Amino acid sequence: MNDTRPAVHAAPIWLGVLLIVTGAAGLLGAFSLSVERVELLLDPQHTLGCDLNPFLTCSGAMESAQGSAFGFPNPFIGLMAFPAPIIMGALTLGRVAMPRWVWTVFSIGVLGGLVFVLWLAQQSIFFLGFVCPWCFLVWMAMYAMSFPLWVWGFGSGALPAPSGLRRTAAKVSSWGWVLSLALAVIVVVTIMVVLPGIPRFLFSGF
């Protein structure tokens, strides 16, 4: 049977806005961490603005082995990767229809990013025992970006999927944010439970 799905797909405006906002948020986090990393290299005694307490610290994350997972600082990955969703979002707002292979490659990249930040969150919470504030912003940006993109992609046919999954995704194409919100809540609750010093610090002024 011939595939009757269109060869090119123009994403909805809301997805374009989401990709730009989350891409910009992730890029802000990556840029801020990169600047802080350079400052720390220039002056190892420098106190970073995001070192709030032993449980909320950027320098601890940067100086850990997990902070250079591929042999160089992780923020450099964000500097290279986060322009991609911004560009995709801008093309979407321009009503540019893109081939399925473009959406597929982009979605695979987003999946790789999500897996990476989930691993970093797991390492940070359960092994290092602290959370980097700028890293947390990057995590949230990836959570917010991922599921709405995939649900729309599967439902519209922009991403390859079995017909059953495609029909289901099409019915809930604008509700992917629920999955993103659920993942964000799970991570935040995990942080609060495993690292009780964070909520004590956040609510110490009340």
Disulfide bonds with the S-S distance in Angstrom:
Cys50-Cys58 2.15
